Amino acid sequence: MLELNNWCTLPTSMGNFRMYDTGDEDVRLISMGDVNALGELPLLRIHSSCLASEVFGANDCDCADQLRESMKLIAIEGEGVIIHLHQEGRGQGLSKKIRAVRLMESDDLDTVEAFEHLDLEQDNRDYDSAIEILKSLGVISVRLISNNPRKREFLQMNDIEVLSVNTHPNIRPENEAYLQTKNQKLGHQLPLKKVLFGGDEIRFYHSDQPWGEFSNFSKHSIYIDGINWLTAEHYYQAQKFIEPELKEKIRLTETPTLAKVTATEMKNLRRTDWAEIKEDVMLKALRRKFRQHPELAKLLLSTVQKRLVESTSNDTFWGESLDGIGQNMLGELLMLVRTELE
């Protein structure tokens, strides 16, 4: 039985995680909260290392994006686990990965064709160490943050029930073809179609993606009642409380994710009428944001009659999932603000 008693705090811009010693330098375990006290259906990310993107900031894949989104989801929920495996190049190792990427560059190949040219198995990874950790923790069901059906099937084969949670692709010129190849040739389930070809809809989520200016997390300050707020999310989260010192604590957090995490940690102190006023609070923040930043007003008006949708499966009130589940109240309020600006 694996013992997970040796750990330290991992302070991040999304909150304080824990980093555990697994006894294996190639297997890293990160959690929000005590990993030995997980609730039912915890969020789980099994993540293979990518030095190029995670350490050096390469833009031609989505590995670092998925890791960061997983951390955000776990931080917001206040509980979850990331098992980070040293498995470069889908398990082939860094040397072969570099050869494959170089072939992609020189011969205009996609990732699958480059692996085939080098006679490499397309996905050589195993997740035995992840299974060992989960079973040691007594975990029998998870919400798996992944677009890779192979991971889901591996867990299910080892008697772990799985609900899938898709990540939202951060599409850039450098990685668009790579993401399409993952779907078309490797069987991944990245929700690319609606992101790339929205038709009469504009879907947004991450503040660093196209249309990310519509996110509460976008880096646009708002000035309300004589106070400056770093983002609309800071203002919205602070209004959950009546006490000025609690509002100020949230206002001073460094990032919108930390603002949300801090408010969640203090939820027992939340004002009793929050459910009744939260839409009005959000609308007030949006009105200020788009009226105080002319470039944002211009961007919002440029969407004309298109439907605006916060694309997320994690919030059925403010957002809407790709299959249409959710009230999309943030999108509805943005469209109201658009009408007012017209």
C-alpha positions in Angstrom: 0.0 0.0 0.0 1.4 3.4 -1.1 1.9 5.8 1.8 1.3 9.5 1.0 2.4 11.3 4.2 5.3 13.4 3.0 4.0 16.6 1.4 4.6 20.4 1.1 2.5 23.3 0.1 2.6 24.4 -3.5 1.5 28.1 -3.6 0.2 29.1 -7.0 -1.8 32.0 -8.6 -4.8 29.7 -8.3 -4.4 28.9 -4.7 -2.4 26.6 -2.4 -2.1 23.0 -3.7 -0.2 20.2 -2.0 2.7 18.3 -3.6 3.1 14.7 -2.4 6.1 12.4 -2.4 5.1 9.2 -4.3 8.5 7.5 -3.8 9.0 7.7 -7.6 10.7 10.7 -9.2 8.8 10.1 -12.4 5.3 10.2 -10.7 4.2 13.6 -9.2 1.1 13.9 -7.2 -0.6 17.3 -6.7 -3.9 17.9 -4.9 -6.1 20.6 -3.6 -6.8 19.7 0.0 -5.8 16.4 1.8 -5.3 13.7 -0.8 -6.2 11.1 1.8 -9.7 12.7 2.4 -11.2 13.0 -1.1 -14.9 13.0 -1.5 -17.0 11.1 -4.0 -16.3 11.6 -7.7 -13.2 13.8 -7.3 -11.8 15.7 -10.2 -8.8 13.9 -11.6 -6.2 14.8 -14.3 -3.7 12.2 -15.4 -1.2 14.3 -17.2 1.9 13.3 -19.2 4.8 15.7 -19.0 5.6 18.1 -21.8 8.8 20.1 -21.1 8.5 22.1 -24.2 5.2 23.8 -23.3 5.1 23.4 -19.5 8.7 24.7 -18.8 9.7 26.6 -21.9 6.3 27.9 -23.1 6.1 26.3 -26.5 2.8 27.2 -28.3 2.5 24.2 -30.8 0.6 21.9 -28.5 -2.1 22.1 -25.8 -0.3 20.2 -22.9 0.4 23.2 -20.7 -3.1 24.6 -21.5 -4.8 21.4 -20.3 -2.7 21.3 -17.1 -3.5 24.9 -16.2 -7.2 24.4 -16.9 -7.2 21.3 -14.7 -5.6 23.3 -11.9 -8.2 26.0 -12.3 -11.1 23.6 -12.2 -9.7 21.9 -9.1 -8.9 25.2 -7.4 -12.4 26.5 -8.0 -14.0 23.3 -6.6 -11.5 23.2 -3.7 -10.7 19.5 -4.2 -9.1 17.2 -6.7 -6.0 15.4 -7.8 -3.4 15.7 -10.6 -1.1 12.8 -11.3 1.7 14.1 -13.4 3.7 11.4 -15.2 7.1 11.7 -16.8 6.0 10.4 -20.2 7.4 12.7 -22.9 6.3 12.2 -26.5 3.2 10.0 -25.7 5.6 7.6 -23.9 8.4 7.5 -26.5 10.8 9.8 -24.5 12.2 13.2 -25.2 14.9 12.1 -27.7 12.3 10.5 -30.1 9.9 13.3 -29.5 12.4 15.8 -30.7 13.2 13.7 -33.8 9.4 13.5 -34.6 8.9 17.2 -34.2 11.9 18.0 -36.4 10.4 15.8 -39.1 7.1 17.6 -38.8 8.9 20.9 -39.3 11.2 19.7 -42.2 8.8 17.5 -44.1 5.5 19.2 -43.3 4.1 16.1 -41.6 1.5 15.9 -38.9 2.3 14.2 -35.6 0.8 10.8 -36.6 2.8 10.8 -39.9 6.0 11.7 -38.1 5.6 8.8 -35.7 4.8 6.4 -38.5 7.9 7.6 -40.5 10.0 6.8 -37.4 8.2 3.4 -36.9 7.0 4.5 -33.4 3.9 3.4 -31.7 1.5 6.3 -31.6 0.8 6.1 -27.9 3.1 4.1 -25.8 1.9 5.3 -22.4 0.6 3.2 -19.5 -1.2 4.5 -16.4 -0.4 1.7 -14.0 1.2 4.1 -11.5 -1.9 6.2 -11.6 -4.1 3.2 -10.9 -1.9 2.3 -7.9 -2.2 5.7 -6.4 -6.0 5.8 -6.9 -6.5 2.4 -5.4 -4.2 3.3 -2.4 -6.5 6.2 -1.9 -9.6 4.1 -2.1 -10.9 6.0 -5.1 -13.5 4.0 -7.1 -15.0 6.7 -9.3 -13.7 10.0 -10.7 -14.5 12.9 -13.0 -11.6 12.6 -15.5 -10.4 15.9 -17.0 -9.4 14.6 -20.4 -10.3 14.5 -24.1 -8.5 11.2 -24.5 -10.8 8.1 -24.6 -7.8 5.8 -24.0 -7.3 7.2 -20.5 -10.9 6.7 -19.7 -10.9 3.2 -21.0 -7.8 2.3 -19.0 -9.4 3.5 -15.8 -12.6 1.6 -16.5 -10.6 -1.6 -17.3 -9.2 -1.2 -13.8 -12.7 -1.0 -12.1 -12.8 2.8 -11.7 -16.0 4.5 -12.8 -15.4 7.5 -15.0 -17.3 10.6 -15.9 -15.6 12.7 -18.5 -14.9 16.4 -18.2 -13.6 18.0 -21.5 -11.0 20.7 -21.5 -11.5 23.8 -23.7 -8.9 24.0 -26.4 -6.8 27.1 -26.5 -6.4 27.3 -30.3 -3.5 29.2 -31.8 -1.9 29.3 -35.2 0.9 27.2 -34.0 -1.3 24.3 -32.7 -4.5 24.3 -34.7 -3.4 21.6 -37.1 -2.0 19.5 -34.3 -5.4 19.7 -32.4 -7.3 18.7 -35.5 -4.9 15.7 -36.0 -5.5 14.6 -32.4 -9.2 14.4 -33.1 -9.1 13.0 -36.6 -6.3 10.4 -36.3 -5.9 9.7 -32.6 -9.5 9.6 -31.5 -9.4 12.5 -29.1 -12.6 14.4 -28.3 -11.5 18.0 -28.3 -14.6 20.2 -28.8 -13.1 21.9 -31.9 -16.0 22.1 -34.2 -18.0 24.6 -32.2 -15.0 26.6 -31.2 -13.7 26.9 -34.8 -17.0 27.0 -36.7 -19.5 28.6 -34.3 -21.9 29.8 -37.0 -24.5 32.0 -35.4 -22.8 31.6 -32.0 -19.8 33.0 -30.4 -18.5 30.7 -27.6 -16.0 32.0 -25.1 -14.5 30.7 -21.9 -10.7 31.3 -21.3 -9.7 34.9 -21.0 -6.6 34.3 -23.1 -8.5 32.8 -26.0 -10.4 34.5 -28.9 -13.4 36.4 -27.4 -11.8 36.0 -24.0 -12.6 39.6 -23.3 -16.1 38.5 -22.5 -14.9 36.4 -19.6 -15.2 37.9 -16.1 -11.5 36.8 -15.7 -10.3 39.1 -18.5 -7.7 41.7 -17.4 -10.0 44.7 -17.5 -10.4 46.7 -14.3 -13.7 48.3 -13.3 -14.4 51.3 -11.1 -17.6 51.1 -9.0 -18.7 53.2 -6.1 -15.3 54.9 -5.7 -13.4 51.6 -5.6 -11.2 50.0 -8.3 -11.5 46.3 -8.9 -8.8 44.4 -10.8 -11.4 42.3 -12.8 -15.2 41.9 -12.9 -14.7 38.5 -11.2 -13.1 40.3 -8.2 -16.1 42.6 -7.9 -18.6 39.8 -8.3 -17.0 37.5 -5.8 -16.6 40.3 -3.2 -20.3 41.1 -3.3 -21.1 37.7 -1.8 -20.3 39.3 1.6 -21.6 42.2 3.5 -18.6 42.8 5.8 -16.2 45.4 4.3 -13.1 43.6 5.5 -14.2 40.4 3.6 -14.8 42.3 0.4 -11.4 44.0 0.8 -9.7 40.6 1.3 -11.1 39.4 -2.1 -10.4 42.8 -3.8 -6.7 42.5 -2.9 -6.2 38.9 -4.3 -3.7 38.8 -7.2 -5.8 36.9 -9.7 -9.5 36.4 -10.5 -9.1 32.7 -9.8 -7.8 33.4 -6.4 -10.7 35.8 -5.8 -13.1 32.9 -6.6 -11.1 30.5 -4.5 -11.0 32.9 -1.5 -14.8 33.5 -1.7 -15.4 29.7 -1.9 -13.3 29.2 1.2 -15.5 31.7 3.1 -18.8 30.4 1.8 -20.1 29.9 5.4 -20.0 33.7 5.8 -21.9 34.5 2.6 -24.8 36.8 2.7 -28.2 35.1 2.9 -29.8 36.9 -0.1 -27.0 36.1 -2.6 -29.1 33.8 -4.8 -31.6 36.7 -5.2 -29.2 39.4 -6.1 -26.3 37.7 -7.9 -27.7 38.4 -11.4 -28.0 42.1 -10.6 -24.5 42.2 -9.3 -23.2 40.6 -12.4 -25.1 42.9 -14.7 -23.8 45.9 -12.8 -20.2 44.7 -13.2 -20.7 44.0 -17.0 -22.3 47.4 -17.6 -19.3 49.1 -16.0 -16.8 46.9 -17.8 -18.1 47.6 -21.3 -18.8 51.3 -20.7 -15.5 52.0 -19.1 -13.5 50.3 -21.8 -14.5 51.7 -25.3 -12.5 49.0 -27.1 -14.6 46.3 -25.3 -17.8 48.1 -26.2 -16.7 48.1 -29.9 -15.9 44.4 -29.7 -19.2 43.5 -28.1 -21.1 45.5 -30.8 -19.2 43.8 -33.5 -20.9 40.5 -32.6 -24.1 42.0 -34.0 -26.9 39.5 -33.5 -24.9 36.4 -32.8 -25.7 34.5 -29.7 -23.0 34.8 -27.0 -22.3 31.6 -25.0 -20.0 31.0 -22.0 -18.9 27.5 -23.0 -18.4 25.4 -19.9 -19.7 22.1 -18.5 -18.8 23.2 -15.0 -21.5 25.8 -14.3 -25.0 25.2 -15.6 -26.2 28.6 -14.3 -23.8 31.1 -15.9 -22.6 28.8 -18.7 -23.7 26.2 -21.2 -22.0 23.0 -22.2 -21.4 22.0 -25.8 -24.5 19.7 -25.7 -26.7 22.7 -24.8 -27.1 22.0 -21.1 -27.1 25.1 -19.0 -28.9 28.5 -18.6 -26.0 30.6 -20.1 -26.9 33.5 -17.9 -23.6 35.3 -18.5 -24.2 35.1 -22.2 -27.7 36.4 -21.8 -26.6 39.4 -19.7 -23.8 40.2 -22.2 -26.4 40.3 -25.0 -28.5 42.6 -22.8 -25.6 44.9 -22.4 -25.0 44.8 -26.1 -28.6 45.9 -26.8 -28.2 48.7 -24.3 -25.0 49.9 -26.0 -26.7 49.9 -29.4 
